């Protein structure tokens, strides 16, 4: 997987340079704000629900989280991925999330689950809201 942080830094530098030069269009601003680090995530159930993990690599410590529950999780998660140009999940999912790291300090996260879910599933998705991807859990 290409390094997400490296991609973010490159995108941010480009954005900042365009901002300084006055070459930004509102479409580019919106695209950067909403998509610079929006990545859909597949719920990997291989990790242990009791395993401790470091929060040192979180990309944010504050985010607005919206949680929606749907009947057809696969369709909804693939629809969210398509909004940002990502391919459909390669296998079945139990939940997914998208997150936005905003340079204006208004980080946002959308968590999508089925109507019946588990603490492990929702916890996994919430972790994406703050950590994005983590070692051993890259994009599908």
LUMPADREN-298636 format. One record per residue (C-alpha): z, y, x; residue number from 1. Coordinates in steps of 0.001 Angstrom, whole numbers, plus 500000, padded with zeros to 6 digits. Last residue first. Example, Ala and Ser with C-alpha at 12.3 -4.5 7.8 and 13.67 -1.06 7.14 Angstrom:
! residues 2
VEXDO;w;v;u;resi
VEXDO;507140;498940;513670;2;
VEXDO;507800;495500;512300;1;
//
This chain:
! residues 140
VEXDO;w;v;u;resi
VEXDO;500699;496439;491374;140;
VEXDO;502403;499258;493246;139;
VEXDO;505010;498376;495825;138;
VEXDO;508358;496709;495337;137;
VEXDO;509457;495154;498627;136;
VEXDO;510359;498515;500094;135;
VEXDO;510870;500975;497256;134;
VEXDO;508519;502595;494815;133;
VEXDO;509517;505773;493044;132;
VEXDO;513162;506232;494007;131;
VEXDO;514534;508459;491251;130;
VEXDO;512543;507582;488142;129;
VEXDO;511756;504151;489645;128;
VEXDO;515492;503361;489447;127;
VEXDO;515311;504093;485718;126;
VEXDO;512718;501322;485396;125;
VEXDO;514942;498739;487085;124;
VEXDO;517952;499822;485044;123;
VEXDO;515964;499446;481812;122;
VEXDO;514906;495923;482784;121;
VEXDO;518316;494818;484065;120;
VEXDO;520104;496216;481020;119;
VEXDO;517822;494132;478859;118;
VEXDO;515109;494869;476327;117;
VEXDO;514423;494576;472612;116;
VEXDO;512185;497300;471189;115;
VEXDO;509837;496774;474134;114;
VEXDO;510103;499155;477012;113;
VEXDO;508491;502389;478220;112;
VEXDO;510198;504746;480649;111;
VEXDO;508746;508227;481171;110;
VEXDO;510058;510263;484085;109;
VEXDO;510138;513951;484861;108;
VEXDO;510983;516077;487881;107;
VEXDO;511421;519742;487068;106;
VEXDO;512113;521175;490513;105;
VEXDO;508996;523368;490842;104;
VEXDO;507391;521088;493447;103;
VEXDO;507396;518468;490723;102;
VEXDO;507836;514783;491425;101;
VEXDO;506427;513053;488373;100;
VEXDO;507322;509571;487239;99;
VEXDO;505681;506860;485227;98;
VEXDO;507528;503808;483981;97;
VEXDO;506848;500271;482902;96;
VEXDO;508390;497486;480828;95;
VEXDO;508207;493730;480227;94;
VEXDO;504884;493355;481996;93;
VEXDO;502228;490625;482002;92;
VEXDO;499876;490367;484967;91;
VEXDO;497285;492384;486884;90;
VEXDO;498456;495653;485366;89;
VEXDO;495519;497789;484278;88;
VEXDO;493805;499894;486964;87;
VEXDO;495109;503366;487741;86;
VEXDO;493221;506566;486867;85;
VEXDO;496243;508558;485783;84;
VEXDO;495792;508244;482027;83;
VEXDO;494674;504633;482599;82;
VEXDO;498157;503691;483817;81;
VEXDO;499719;505000;480597;80;
VEXDO;497242;502988;478502;79;
VEXDO;498026;499889;480575;78;
VEXDO;501714;500372;479796;77;
VEXDO;500999;500839;476084;76;
VEXDO;498755;497784;475818;75;
VEXDO;501160;495507;477678;74;
VEXDO;504224;496772;475814;73;
VEXDO;502883;496091;472324;72;
VEXDO;505782;496828;469936;71;
VEXDO;506915;500029;471619;70;
VEXDO;510148;501648;472757;69;
VEXDO;510180;505094;474314;68;
VEXDO;512538;506457;476948;67;
VEXDO;512219;510044;478211;66;
VEXDO;513994;510875;481463;65;
VEXDO;514419;514365;482898;64;
VEXDO;515012;513989;486610;63;
VEXDO;517672;514887;489160;62;
VEXDO;518484;513072;492382;61;
VEXDO;514922;513075;493684;60;
VEXDO;512705;511300;496230;59;
VEXDO;515281;508545;496672;58;
VEXDO;515277;507186;500240;57;
VEXDO;519038;507352;500815;56;
VEXDO;519788;505583;497519;55;
VEXDO;520605;502348;499292;54;
VEXDO;520590;499078;497364;53;
VEXDO;523263;496697;496096;52;
VEXDO;522219;493340;494666;51;
VEXDO;523779;492502;491294;50;
VEXDO;520611;492486;489167;49;
VEXDO;518897;490475;491885;48;
VEXDO;515281;491320;492568;47;
VEXDO;512542;488965;491393;46;
VEXDO;512241;490571;487957;45;
VEXDO;509525;492953;489023;44;
VEXDO;508889;495479;486277;43;
VEXDO;505447;496865;486982;42;
VEXDO;505290;500485;487913;41;
VEXDO;502973;503273;487021;40;
VEXDO;502505;506001;489555;39;
VEXDO;502855;509669;488979;38;
VEXDO;503348;511188;492386;37;
VEXDO;500816;513991;492390;36;
VEXDO;499938;513422;488759;35;
VEXDO;501677;515882;486474;34;
VEXDO;502289;518869;488709;33;
VEXDO;499168;518307;490774;32;
VEXDO;496908;517900;487761;31;
VEXDO;498443;520899;486036;30;
VEXDO;497936;523078;489101;29;
VEXDO;494391;521773;489559;28;
VEXDO;493480;522531;485933;27;
VEXDO;495053;525998;486235;26;
VEXDO;492694;526806;489102;25;
VEXDO;494032;527319;492601;24;
VEXDO;492062;529321;495165;23;
VEXDO;494544;532152;495772;22;
VEXDO;494563;531498;499525;21;
VEXDO;498320;530913;499551;20;
VEXDO;498076;528568;496547;19;
VEXDO;495155;526679;498088;18;
VEXDO;497198;526171;501255;17;
VEXDO;500217;525037;499230;16;
VEXDO;498159;522524;497229;15;
VEXDO;496553;521096;500362;14;
VEXDO;499951;520815;502061;13;
VEXDO;501408;519211;498914;12;
VEXDO;498607;516660;498701;11;
VEXDO;499082;515687;502362;10;
VEXDO;502855;515456;501886;9;
VEXDO;502470;513367;498717;8;
VEXDO;500005;510989;500376;7;
VEXDO;502421;510492;503279;6;
VEXDO;505274;509870;500837;5;
VEXDO;503226;507266;498963;4;
VEXDO;502321;505354;502140;3;
VEXDO;499167;503440;501359;2;
VEXDO;500000;500000;500000;1;
//
